[in-house]
Amino acid sequence: MYATVNVSYGAGKTATFEEQIVAGPMSQGGDSGSLVMHANSLDAVGLLFAGSDQTTILSPIQAVLDGLNITFG
């Protein structure tokens, strides 16, 4: 399931991200940029970019690959 999330960053600024994955509290400060893998298959799920003591937000891996124009052949 995908969600639209608002992420606060510095001096009252907020950024809106659409079609993101919201997971439980599994990240800590400094984890941004971490690749999140599916526990059973080790497939890449998303790129962690925000979190709190309640949730962790991931960008879906395909959106990341598409945005960076990365393909695997």
All heavy atoms as TSV, in Angstrom:
chain	resi	resn	atom	element	x	y	z
A	1	MET	N	N	0.837	-1.169	0.000
A	1	MET	CA	C	0.000	0.000	0.000
A	1	MET	C	C	0.889	1.241	0.000
A	1	MET	O	O	1.887	1.292	0.699
A	1	MET	CB	C	-0.896	0.003	1.234
A	1	MET	CG	C	-1.762	1.231	1.309
A	1	MET	SD	S	-2.757	1.392	2.809
A	1	MET	CE	C	-3.604	-0.141	2.839
A	2	TYR	N	N	0.529	2.210	-0.793
A	2	TYR	CA	C	1.306	3.440	-0.890
A	2	TYR	C	C	0.578	4.579	-0.192
A	2	TYR	O	O	-0.637	4.581	-0.079
A	2	TYR	CB	C	1.544	3.814	-2.353
A	2	TYR	CG	C	2.392	2.801	-3.086
A	2	TYR	CD1	C	1.855	1.986	-4.059
A	2	TYR	CD2	C	3.737	2.670	-2.791
A	2	TYR	CE1	C	2.637	1.059	-4.734
A	2	TYR	CE2	C	4.528	1.756	-3.452
A	2	TYR	CZ	C	3.965	0.950	-4.425
A	2	TYR	OH	O	4.755	0.045	-5.080
A	3	ALA	N	N	1.347	5.567	0.256
A	3	ALA	CA	C	0.769	6.696	0.979
A	3	ALA	C	C	1.446	7.990	0.549
A	3	ALA	O	O	2.568	7.993	0.048
A	3	ALA	CB	C	0.957	6.500	2.477
A	4	THR	N	N	0.747	9.095	0.763
A	4	THR	CA	C	1.317	10.429	0.609
A	4	THR	C	C	1.736	10.878	2.000
A	4	THR	O	O	0.943	10.801	2.944
A	4	THR	CB	C	0.292	11.403	0.016
A	4	THR	OG1	O	-0.066	10.945	-1.290
A	4	THR	CG2	C	0.840	12.811	-0.075
A	5	VAL	N	N	2.978	11.308	2.131
A	5	VAL	CA	C	3.488	11.705	3.445
A	5	VAL	C	C	4.081	13.107	3.374
A	5	VAL	O	O	4.622	13.517	2.349
A	5	VAL	CB	C	4.545	10.719	3.977
A	5	VAL	CG1	C	3.937	9.361	4.221
A	5	VAL	CG2	C	5.730	10.607	3.047
A	6	ASN	N	N	3.945	13.829	4.465
A	6	ASN	CA	C	4.565	15.139	4.620
A	6	ASN	C	C	5.712	14.981	5.596
A	6	ASN	O	O	5.518	14.490	6.714
A	6	ASN	CB	C	3.559	16.163	5.149
A	6	ASN	CG	C	2.462	16.429	4.149
A	6	ASN	OD1	O	2.728	16.620	2.972
A	6	ASN	ND2	N	1.227	16.435	4.607
A	7	VAL	N	N	6.901	15.371	5.177
A	7	VAL	CA	C	8.093	15.227	6.003
A	7	VAL	C	C	8.600	16.614	6.366
A	7	VAL	O	O	8.850	17.438	5.487
A	7	VAL	CB	C	9.186	14.428	5.247
A	7	VAL	CG1	C	10.450	14.349	6.080
A	7	VAL	CG2	C	8.675	13.036	4.896
A	8	SER	N	N	8.761	16.856	7.659
A	8	SER	CA	C	9.277	18.139	8.145
A	8	SER	C	C	10.793	18.117	8.119
A	8	SER	O	O	11.411	17.106	8.464
A	8	SER	CB	C	8.811	18.386	9.571
A	8	SER	OG	O	7.415	18.474	9.620
A	9	TYR	N	N	11.364	19.229	7.692
A	9	TYR	CA	C	12.814	19.358	7.705
A	9	TYR	C	C	13.187	20.809	7.928
A	9	TYR	O	O	12.797	21.681	7.181
A	9	TYR	CB	C	13.444	18.820	6.406
A	9	TYR	CG	C	13.096	19.590	5.158
A	9	TYR	CD1	C	13.976	20.543	4.648
A	9	TYR	CD2	C	11.889	19.387	4.503
A	9	TYR	CE1	C	13.655	21.266	3.513
A	9	TYR	CE2	C	11.558	20.106	3.373
A	9	TYR	CZ	C	12.441	21.043	2.886
A	9	TYR	OH	O	12.112	21.759	1.762
A	10	GLY	N	N	13.863	21.079	8.991
A	10	GLY	CA	C	14.390	22.397	9.305
A	10	GLY	C	C	13.439	23.565	9.222
A	10	GLY	O	O	12.665	23.682	8.308
A	11	ALA	N	N	13.479	24.424	10.197
A	11	ALA	CA	C	12.825	25.739	10.235
A	11	ALA	C	C	11.405	25.753	9.685
A	11	ALA	O	O	11.049	26.609	8.883
A	11	ALA	CB	C	13.691	26.771	9.527
A	12	GLY	N	N	10.578	24.788	10.064
A	12	GLY	CA	C	9.177	24.781	9.676
A	12	GLY	C	C	8.904	24.438	8.223
A	12	GLY	O	O	7.817	24.694	7.720
A	13	LYS	N	N	9.864	23.864	7.531
A	13	LYS	CA	C	9.674	23.483	6.133
A	13	LYS	C	C	9.123	22.061	6.054
A	13	LYS	O	O	9.470	21.210	6.860
A	13	LYS	CB	C	10.990	23.564	5.366
A	13	LYS	CG	C	11.570	24.955	5.293
A	13	LYS	CD	C	12.884	24.955	4.550
A	13	LYS	CE	C	13.491	26.352	4.531
A	13	LYS	NZ	N	14.791	26.349	3.867
A	14	THR	N	N	8.267	21.829	5.062
A	14	THR	CA	C	7.662	20.512	4.866
A	14	THR	C	C	7.728	20.150	3.394
A	14	THR	O	O	7.493	20.987	2.527
A	14	THR	CB	C	6.187	20.517	5.319
A	14	THR	OG1	O	6.132	20.906	6.692
A	14	THR	CG2	C	5.558	19.154	5.172
A	15	ALA	N	N	8.043	18.886	3.123
A	15	ALA	CA	C	8.052	18.366	1.752
A	15	ALA	C	C	7.000	17.255	1.667
A	15	ALA	O	O	6.852	16.468	2.603
A	15	ALA	CB	C	9.422	17.821	1.388
A	16	THR	N	N	6.286	17.200	0.552
A	16	THR	CA	C	5.267	16.172	0.339
A	16	THR	C	C	5.798	15.138	-0.646
A	16	THR	O	O	6.322	15.488	-1.701
A	16	THR	CB	C	3.974	16.802	-0.216
A	16	THR	OG1	O	3.495	17.763	0.740
A	16	THR	CG2	C	2.907	15.755	-0.444
A	17	PHE	N	N	5.665	13.871	-0.282
A	17	PHE	CA	C	6.100	12.753	-1.117
A	17	PHE	C	C	4.908	11.842	-1.353
A	17	PHE	O	O	4.250	11.423	-0.403
A	17	PHE	CB	C	7.225	11.968	-0.427
A	17	PHE	CG	C	8.468	12.766	-0.212
A	17	PHE	CD1	C	8.625	13.549	0.927
A	17	PHE	CD2	C	9.496	12.736	-1.136
A	17	PHE	CE1	C	9.777	14.291	1.138
A	17	PHE	CE2	C	10.659	13.478	-0.939
A	17	PHE	CZ	C	10.792	14.256	0.200
A	18	GLU	N	N	4.639	11.539	-2.614
A	18	GLU	CA	C	3.501	10.693	-2.968
A	18	GLU	C	C	3.963	9.278	-3.266
A	18	GLU	O	O	5.113	9.050	-3.661
A	18	GLU	CB	C	2.779	11.269	-4.182
A	18	GLU	CG	C	2.194	12.641	-3.923
A	18	GLU	CD	C	1.531	13.240	-5.140
A	18	GLU	OE1	O	1.752	12.755	-6.265
A	18	GLU	OE2	O	0.788	14.229	-4.956
A	19	GLU	N	N	3.062	8.318	-3.084
A	19	GLU	CA	C	3.294	6.909	-3.389
A	19	GLU	C	C	4.525	6.353	-2.679
A	19	GLU	O	O	5.389	5.722	-3.285
A	19	GLU	CB	C	3.362	6.692	-4.900
A	19	GLU	CG	C	2.057	7.051	-5.588
A	19	GLU	CD	C	2.060	6.749	-7.082
A	19	GLU	OE1	O	3.021	6.134	-7.589
A	19	GLU	OE2	O	1.083	7.134	-7.737
A	20	GLN	N	N	4.589	6.588	-1.383
A	20	GLN	CA	C	5.683	6.097	-0.550
A	20	GLN	C	C	5.211	4.889	0.258
A	20	GLN	O	O	4.019	4.674	0.456
A	20	GLN	CB	C	6.166	7.195	0.385
A	20	GLN	CG	C	6.666	8.431	-0.326
A	20	GLN	CD	C	7.819	8.147	-1.253
A	20	GLN	OE1	O	8.891	7.764	-0.820
A	20	GLN	NE2	N	7.605	8.314	-2.553
A	21	ILE	N	N	6.159	4.108	0.740
A	21	ILE	CA	C	5.856	2.955	1.582
A	21	ILE	C	C	6.039	3.385	3.034
A	21	ILE	O	O	7.081	3.940	3.397
A	21	ILE	CB	C	6.808	1.783	1.264
A	21	ILE	CG1	C	6.647	1.345	-0.193
A	21	ILE	CG2	C	6.559	0.620	2.226
A	21	ILE	CD1	C	7.716	0.381	-0.676
A	22	VAL	N	N	5.029	3.121	3.858
A	22	VAL	CA	C	5.097	3.444	5.281
A	22	VAL	C	C	5.221	2.127	6.043
A	22	VAL	O	O	4.372	1.247	5.919
A	22	VAL	CB	C	3.853	4.218	5.743
A	22	VAL	CG1	C	3.942	4.539	7.228
A	22	VAL	CG2	C	3.684	5.501	4.930
A	23	ALA	N	N	6.286	1.994	6.803
A	23	ALA	CA	C	6.538	0.785	7.586
A	23	ALA	C	C	6.557	1.141	9.068
A	23	ALA	O	O	6.481	2.314	9.439
A	23	ALA	CB	C	7.874	0.180	7.175
A	24	GLY	N	N	6.667	0.144	9.891
A	24	GLY	CA	C	6.743	0.356	11.332
A	24	GLY	C	C	8.060	0.998	11.729
A	24	GLY	O	O	8.930	1.271	10.896
A	25	PRO	N	N	8.240	1.214	13.019
A	25	PRO	CA	C	9.442	1.886	13.534
A	25	PRO	C	C	10.653	0.949	13.492
A	25	PRO	O	O	10.899	0.187	14.415
A	25	PRO	CB	C	9.060	2.237	14.968
A	25	PRO	CG	C	8.064	1.191	15.348
A	25	PRO	CD	C	7.308	0.872	14.091
A	26	MET	N	N	11.399	1.011	12.388
A	26	MET	CA	C	12.543	0.116	12.250
A	26	MET	C	C	13.823	0.862	11.889
A	26	MET	O	O	14.800	0.252	11.504
A	26	MET	CB	C	12.261	-0.939	11.188
A	26	MET	CG	C	11.992	-0.379	9.814
A	26	MET	SD	S	11.686	-1.720	8.666
A	26	MET	CE	C	11.805	-0.834	7.129
A	27	SER	N	N	13.811	2.189	12.002
A	27	SER	CA	C	14.994	2.964	11.619
A	27	SER	C	C	15.430	3.865	12.770
A	27	SER	O	O	14.686	4.105	13.713
A	27	SER	CB	C	14.700	3.799	10.380
A	27	SER	OG	O	13.676	4.736	10.647
A	28	GLN	N	N	16.657	4.326	12.642
A	28	GLN	CA	C	17.219	5.269	13.605
A	28	GLN	C	C	17.887	6.397	12.844
A	28	GLN	O	O	18.102	6.298	11.634
A	28	GLN	CB	C	18.236	4.567	14.493
A	28	GLN	CG	C	17.647	3.479	15.352
A	28	GLN	CD	C	18.678	2.846	16.279
A	28	GLN	OE1	O	19.822	3.264	16.326
A	28	GLN	NE2	N	18.253	1.850	17.018
A	29	GLY	N	N	18.219	7.457	13.540
A	29	GLY	CA	C	18.923	8.566	12.928
A	29	GLY	C	C	20.168	8.085	12.198
A	29	GLY	O	O	20.893	7.233	12.706
A	30	GLY	N	N	20.395	8.594	11.002
A	30	GLY	CA	C	21.551	8.195	10.213
A	30	GLY	C	C	21.282	7.052	9.258
A	30	GLY	O	O	22.150	6.685	8.476
A	31	ASP	N	N	20.078	6.469	9.311
A	31	ASP	CA	C	19.747	5.344	8.431
A	31	ASP	C	C	19.291	5.769	7.035
A	31	ASP	O	O	19.160	4.927	6.148
A	31	ASP	CB	C	18.648	4.466	9.048
A	31	ASP	CG	C	19.151	3.613	10.192
A	31	ASP	OD1	O	20.379	3.518	10.380
A	31	ASP	OD2	O	18.303	3.026	10.904
A	32	SER	N	N	19.059	7.042	6.811
A	32	SER	CA	C	18.614	7.502	5.495
A	32	SER	C	C	19.571	7.025	4.413
A	32	SER	O	O	20.788	7.048	4.595
A	32	SER	CB	C	18.529	9.024	5.453
A	32	SER	OG	O	17.517	9.475	6.313
A	33	GLY	N	N	19.004	6.568	3.307
A	33	GLY	CA	C	19.805	6.051	2.210
A	33	GLY	C	C	20.017	4.558	2.272
A	33	GLY	O	O	20.581	3.968	1.351
A	34	SER	N	N	19.542	3.931	3.347
A	34	SER	CA	C	19.696	2.484	3.480
A	34	SER	C	C	18.738	1.757	2.544
A	34	SER	O	O	17.587	2.151	2.375
A	34	SER	CB	C	19.391	2.035	4.913
A	34	SER	OG	O	20.312	2.584	5.816
A	35	LEU	N	N	19.229	0.677	1.968
A	35	LEU	CA	C	18.392	-0.189	1.141
A	35	LEU	C	C	17.628	-1.118	2.062
A	35	LEU	O	O	18.225	-1.769	2.930
A	35	LEU	CB	C	19.259	-0.999	0.180
A	35	LEU	CG	C	18.526	-1.922	-0.783
A	35	LEU	CD1	C	17.637	-1.119	-1.730
A	35	LEU	CD2	C	19.528	-2.758	-1.561
A	36	VAL	N	N	16.315	-1.198	1.893
A	36	VAL	CA	C	15.480	-2.086	2.698
A	36	VAL	C	C	15.146	-3.309	1.854
A	36	VAL	O	O	14.675	-3.182	0.727
A	36	VAL	CB	C	14.201	-1.369	3.176
A	36	VAL	CG1	C	13.314	-2.318	3.962
A	36	VAL	CG2	C	14.570	-0.156	4.028
A	37	MET	N	N	15.405	-4.469	2.428
A	37	MET	CA	C	15.225	-5.739	1.725
A	37	MET	C	C	14.039	-6.501	2.296
A	37	MET	O	O	13.744	-6.384	3.488
A	37	MET	CB	C	16.479	-6.598	1.883
A	37	MET	CG	C	17.793	-5.892	1.579
A	37	MET	SD	S	18.029	-5.560	-0.144
A	37	MET	CE	C	18.378	-7.192	-0.727
A	38	HIS	N	N	13.391	-7.310	1.455
A	38	HIS	CA	C	12.332	-8.211	1.907
A	38	HIS	C	C	13.001	-9.333	2.708
A	38	HIS	O	O	13.973	-9.932	2.248
A	38	HIS	CB	C	11.581	-8.778	0.710
A	38	HIS	CG	C	10.381	-9.560	1.092
A	38	HIS	ND1	N	10.461	-10.858	1.514
A	38	HIS	CD2	C	9.071	-9.224	1.122
A	38	HIS	CE1	C	9.252	-11.303	1.786
A	38	HIS	NE2	N	8.393	-10.323	1.563
A	39	ALA	N	N	12.492	-9.611	3.885
A	39	ALA	CA	C	13.144	-10.559	4.795
A	39	ALA	C	C	13.242	-11.969	4.230
A	39	ALA	O	O	14.228	-12.663	4.459
A	39	ALA	CB	C	12.409	-10.594	6.125
A	40	ASN	N	N	12.246	-12.426	3.481
A	40	ASN	CA	C	12.229	-13.809	3.008
A	40	ASN	C	C	12.928	-14.014	1.669
A	40	ASN	O	O	13.509	-15.068	1.433
A	40	ASN	CB	C	10.790	-14.325	2.919
A	40	ASN	CG	C	10.133	-14.391	4.281
A	40	ASN	OD1	O	10.788	-14.673	5.275
A	40	ASN	ND2	N	8.849	-14.110	4.333
A	41	SER	N	N	12.871	-13.020	0.805
A	41	SER	CA	C	13.407	-13.215	-0.546
A	41	SER	C	C	14.703	-12.438	-0.799
A	41	SER	O	O	15.369	-12.669	-1.784
A	41	SER	CB	C	12.379	-12.782	-1.592
A	41	SER	OG	O	12.173	-11.383	-1.524
A	42	LEU	N	N	15.015	-11.503	0.069
A	42	LEU	CA	C	16.156	-10.596	-0.098
A	42	LEU	C	C	16.028	-9.711	-1.337
A	42	LEU	O	O	17.017	-9.178	-1.825
A	42	LEU	CB	C	17.482	-11.360	-0.107
A	42	LEU	CG	C	17.815	-12.087	1.188
A	42	LEU	CD1	C	19.169	-12.791	1.071
A	42	LEU	CD2	C	17.826	-11.141	2.372
A	43	ASP	N	N	14.805	-9.536	-1.841
A	43	ASP	CA	C	14.553	-8.574	-2.916
A	43	ASP	C	C	14.576	-7.164	-2.324
A	43	ASP	O	O	14.141	-6.942	-1.196
A	43	ASP	CB	C	13.179	-8.812	-3.556
A	43	ASP	CG	C	13.123	-10.077	-4.378
A	43	ASP	OD1	O	14.182	-10.552	-4.827
A	43	ASP	OD2	O	12.003	-10.603	-4.575
A	44	ALA	N	N	15.068	-6.213	-3.104
A	44	ALA	CA	C	15.050	-4.817	-2.680
A	44	ALA	C	C	13.615	-4.312	-2.672
A	44	ALA	O	O	12.863	-4.543	-3.615
A	44	ALA	CB	C	15.901	-3.974	-3.619
A	45	VAL	N	N	13.230	-3.636	-1.595
A	45	VAL	CA	C	11.878	-3.097	-1.455
A	45	VAL	C	C	11.875	-1.590	-1.664
A	45	VAL	O	O	11.053	-1.054	-2.397
A	45	VAL	CB	C	11.299	-3.427	-0.060
A	45	VAL	CG1	C	9.956	-2.741	0.166
A	45	VAL	CG2	C	11.182	-4.931	0.126
A	46	GLY	N	N	12.791	-0.899	-1.010
A	46	GLY	CA	C	12.796	0.550	-1.108
A	46	GLY	C	C	14.043	1.160	-0.507
A	46	GLY	O	O	14.890	0.477	0.063
A	47	LEU	N	N	14.129	2.474	-0.647
A	47	LEU	CA	C	15.237	3.241	-0.116
A	47	LEU	C	C	14.706	4.078	1.049
A	47	LEU	O	O	13.800	4.900	0.871
A	47	LEU	CB	C	15.819	4.143	-1.205
A	47	LEU	CG	C	17.177	4.751	-0.940
A	47	LEU	CD1	C	18.239	3.659	-0.867
A	47	LEU	CD2	C	17.531	5.720	-2.056
A	48	LEU	N	N	15.238	3.854	2.233
A	48	LEU	CA	C	14.783	4.544	3.432
A	48	LEU	C	C	15.192	6.009	3.371
A	48	LEU	O	O	16.334	6.321	3.038
A	48	LEU	CB	C	15.430	3.866	4.642
A	48	LEU	CG	C	14.922	4.219	6.023
A	48	LEU	CD1	C	15.221	3.062	6.963
A	48	LEU	CD2	C	15.496	5.494	6.557
A	49	PHE	N	N	14.228	6.895	3.655
A	49	PHE	CA	C	14.603	8.313	3.638
A	49	PHE	C	C	14.067	9.119	4.805
A	49	PHE	O	O	14.475	10.273	4.995
A	49	PHE	CB	C	14.216	8.987	2.307
A	49	PHE	CG	C	12.767	9.353	2.180
A	49	PHE	CD1	C	12.312	10.607	2.520
A	49	PHE	CD2	C	11.862	8.429	1.711
A	49	PHE	CE1	C	10.982	10.946	2.401
A	49	PHE	CE2	C	10.532	8.754	1.573
A	49	PHE	CZ	C	10.085	10.014	1.927
A	50	ALA	N	N	13.189	8.557	5.625
A	50	ALA	CA	C	12.687	9.304	6.777
A	50	ALA	C	C	12.169	8.320	7.814
A	50	ALA	O	O	11.780	7.203	7.490
A	50	ALA	CB	C	11.569	10.263	6.351
A	51	GLY	N	N	12.163	8.749	9.047
A	51	GLY	CA	C	11.650	7.882	10.091
A	51	GLY	C	C	11.432	8.630	11.384
A	51	GLY	O	O	11.872	9.769	11.551
A	52	SER	N	N	10.733	7.967	12.273
A	52	SER	CA	C	10.483	8.502	13.607
A	52	SER	C	C	10.377	7.303	14.552
A	52	SER	O	O	10.607	6.165	14.146
A	52	SER	CB	C	9.179	9.312	13.627
A	52	SER	OG	O	8.061	8.447	13.495
A	53	ASP	N	N	9.984	7.562	15.794
A	53	ASP	CA	C	9.813	6.457	16.726
A	53	ASP	C	C	8.519	5.688	16.456
A	53	ASP	O	O	8.236	4.688	17.110
A	53	ASP	CB	C	9.869	6.943	18.171
A	53	ASP	CG	C	8.790	7.970	18.503
A	53	ASP	OD1	O	8.086	8.435	17.581
A	53	ASP	OD2	O	8.654	8.314	19.686
A	54	GLN	N	N	7.741	6.129	15.453
A	54	GLN	CA	C	6.486	5.466	15.117
A	54	GLN	C	C	6.465	4.848	13.723
A	54	GLN	O	O	5.781	3.856	13.503
A	54	GLN	CB	C	5.316	6.451	15.245
A	54	GLN	CG	C	5.141	6.969	16.646
A	54	GLN	CD	C	4.066	8.023	16.735
A	54	GLN	OE1	O	3.614	8.564	15.732
A	54	GLN	NE2	N	3.644	8.323	17.952
A	55	THR	N	N	7.187	5.441	12.766
A	55	THR	CA	C	7.140	4.955	11.383
A	55	THR	C	C	8.491	5.100	10.696
A	55	THR	O	O	9.357	5.841	11.138
A	55	THR	CB	C	6.109	5.737	10.529
A	55	THR	OG1	O	6.489	7.115	10.524
A	55	THR	CG2	C	4.700	5.588	11.032
A	56	THR	N	N	8.622	4.376	9.594
A	56	THR	CA	C	9.767	4.510	8.699
A	56	THR	C	C	9.203	4.686	7.297
A	56	THR	O	O	8.268	3.980	6.910
A	56	THR	CB	C	10.655	3.250	8.766
A	56	THR	OG1	O	11.170	3.132	10.100
A	56	THR	CG2	C	11.815	3.339	7.791
A	57	ILE	N	N	9.743	5.623	6.533
A	57	ILE	CA	C	9.249	5.922	5.194
A	57	ILE	C	C	10.284	5.480	4.165
A	57	ILE	O	O	11.464	5.801	4.287
A	57	ILE	CB	C	8.976	7.432	5.012
A	57	ILE	CG1	C	8.142	7.992	6.172
A	57	ILE	CG2	C	8.311	7.692	3.661
A	57	ILE	CD1	C	6.766	7.412	6.311
A	58	LEU	N	N	9.813	4.760	3.145
A	58	LEU	CA	C	10.668	4.262	2.074
A	58	LEU	C	C	10.161	4.757	0.737
A	58	LEU	O	O	8.959	4.788	0.497
A	58	LEU	CB	C	10.648	2.729	2.013
A	58	LEU	CG	C	10.687	1.930	3.289
A	58	LEU	CD1	C	10.409	0.468	2.997
A	58	LEU	CD2	C	12.034	2.088	3.935
A	59	SER	N	N	11.080	5.085	-0.151
A	59	SER	CA	C	10.718	5.305	-1.552
A	59	SER	C	C	10.773	3.933	-2.223
A	59	SER	O	O	11.775	3.223	-2.091
A	59	SER	CB	C	11.709	6.244	-2.236
A	59	SER	OG	O	11.582	7.545	-1.732
A	60	PRO	N	N	9.704	3.545	-2.940
A	60	PRO	CA	C	9.715	2.237	-3.615
A	60	PRO	C	C	10.924	2.112	-4.534
A	60	PRO	O	O	11.281	3.053	-5.241
A	60	PRO	CB	C	8.413	2.232	-4.416
A	60	PRO	CG	C	7.530	3.217	-3.715
A	60	PRO	CD	C	8.468	4.277	-3.191
A	61	ILE	N	N	11.568	0.959	-4.512
A	61	ILE	CA	C	12.822	0.793	-5.232
A	61	ILE	C	C	12.680	1.054	-6.732
A	61	ILE	O	O	13.574	1.631	-7.346
A	61	ILE	CB	C	13.470	-0.586	-4.944
A	61	ILE	CG1	C	14.932	-0.593	-5.378
A	61	ILE	CG2	C	12.674	-1.704	-5.576
A	61	ILE	CD1	C	15.807	0.411	-4.687
A	62	GLN	N	N	11.557	0.665	-7.336
A	62	GLN	CA	C	11.409	0.891	-8.770
A	62	GLN	C	C	11.354	2.385	-9.095
A	62	GLN	O	O	11.911	2.833	-10.087
A	62	GLN	CB	C	10.185	0.183	-9.342
A	62	GLN	CG	C	10.167	0.151	-10.860
A	62	GLN	CD	C	11.405	-0.551	-11.433
A	62	GLN	OE1	O	11.668	-1.705	-11.115
A	62	GLN	NE2	N	12.161	0.127	-12.281
A	63	ALA	N	N	10.716	3.170	-8.230
A	63	ALA	CA	C	10.681	4.621	-8.431
A	63	ALA	C	C	12.084	5.217	-8.325
A	63	ALA	O	O	12.439	6.126	-9.081
A	63	ALA	CB	C	9.746	5.269	-7.412
A	64	VAL	N	N	12.895	4.702	-7.407
A	64	VAL	CA	C	14.270	5.169	-7.257
A	64	VAL	C	C	15.071	4.836	-8.517
A	64	VAL	O	O	15.768	5.678	-9.072
A	64	VAL	CB	C	14.938	4.546	-6.010
A	64	VAL	CG1	C	16.415	4.897	-5.951
A	64	VAL	CG2	C	14.221	4.994	-4.748
A	65	LEU	N	N	14.961	3.585	-8.979
A	65	LEU	CA	C	15.696	3.162	-10.179
A	65	LEU	C	C	15.261	3.974	-11.390
A	65	LEU	O	O	16.105	4.401	-12.185
A	65	LEU	CB	C	15.490	1.671	-10.426
A	65	LEU	CG	C	16.043	0.741	-9.354
A	65	LEU	CD1	C	15.629	-0.702	-9.632
A	65	LEU	CD2	C	17.547	0.872	-9.227
A	66	ASP	N	N	13.945	4.184	-11.540
A	66	ASP	CA	C	13.442	4.966	-12.671
A	66	ASP	C	C	13.936	6.412	-12.612
A	66	ASP	O	O	14.339	6.984	-13.616
A	66	ASP	CB	C	11.915	4.944	-12.708
A	66	ASP	CG	C	11.334	3.589	-13.047
A	66	ASP	OD1	O	12.085	2.683	-13.493
A	66	ASP	OD2	O	10.105	3.415	-12.836
A	67	GLY	N	N	13.896	7.005	-11.407
A	67	GLY	CA	C	14.329	8.385	-11.239
A	67	GLY	C	C	15.800	8.592	-11.544
A	67	GLY	O	O	16.208	9.664	-11.991
A	68	LEU	N	N	16.587	7.565	-11.308
A	68	LEU	CA	C	18.030	7.644	-11.593
A	68	LEU	C	C	18.399	7.037	-12.926
A	68	LEU	O	O	19.575	6.970	-13.280
A	68	LEU	CB	C	18.805	6.940	-10.461
A	68	LEU	CG	C	18.673	7.571	-9.069
A	68	LEU	CD1	C	19.330	6.679	-8.026
A	68	LEU	CD2	C	19.274	8.960	-9.061
A	69	ASN	N	N	17.376	6.580	-13.671
A	69	ASN	CA	C	17.574	5.969	-14.982
A	69	ASN	C	C	18.527	4.771	-14.921
A	69	ASN	O	O	19.457	4.657	-15.720
A	69	ASN	CB	C	18.059	7.000	-16.004
A	69	ASN	CG	C	17.867	6.515	-17.423
A	69	ASN	OD1	O	16.974	5.721	-17.703
A	69	ASN	ND2	N	18.693	7.007	-18.324
A	70	ILE	N	N	18.290	3.912	-13.920
A	70	ILE	CA	C	19.110	2.714	-13.727
A	70	ILE	C	C	18.335	1.498	-14.209
A	70	ILE	O	O	17.176	1.313	-13.856
A	70	ILE	CB	C	19.476	2.530	-12.255
A	70	ILE	CG1	C	20.344	3.698	-11.782
A	70	ILE	CG2	C	20.185	1.187	-12.037
A	70	ILE	CD1	C	20.601	3.702	-10.299
A	71	THR	N	N	18.982	0.679	-15.028
A	71	THR	CA	C	18.387	-0.595	-15.463
A	71	THR	C	C	19.410	-1.698	-15.262
A	71	THR	O	O	20.617	-1.464	-15.264
A	71	THR	CB	C	17.962	-0.565	-16.940
A	71	THR	OG1	O	19.114	-0.250	-17.735
A	71	THR	CG2	C	16.874	0.458	-17.201
A	72	PHE	N	N	18.899	-2.888	-15.052
A	72	PHE	CA	C	19.749	-4.055	-14.920
A	72	PHE	C	C	19.463	-4.970	-16.102
A	72	PHE	O	O	18.313	-5.227	-16.414
A	72	PHE	CB	C	19.486	-4.794	-13.609
A	72	PHE	CG	C	19.834	-3.966	-12.396
A	72	PHE	CD1	C	18.852	-3.256	-11.707
A	72	PHE	CD2	C	21.141	-3.889	-11.955
A	72	PHE	CE1	C	19.171	-2.489	-10.608
A	72	PHE	CE2	C	21.470	-3.120	-10.847
A	72	PHE	CZ	C	20.481	-2.428	-10.164
A	73	GLY	N	N	20.479	-5.427	-16.752
A	73	GLY	CA	C	20.263	-6.224	-17.953
A	73	GLY	C	C	20.799	-7.570	-17.783
A	73	GLY	O	O	20.685	-8.609	-18.011
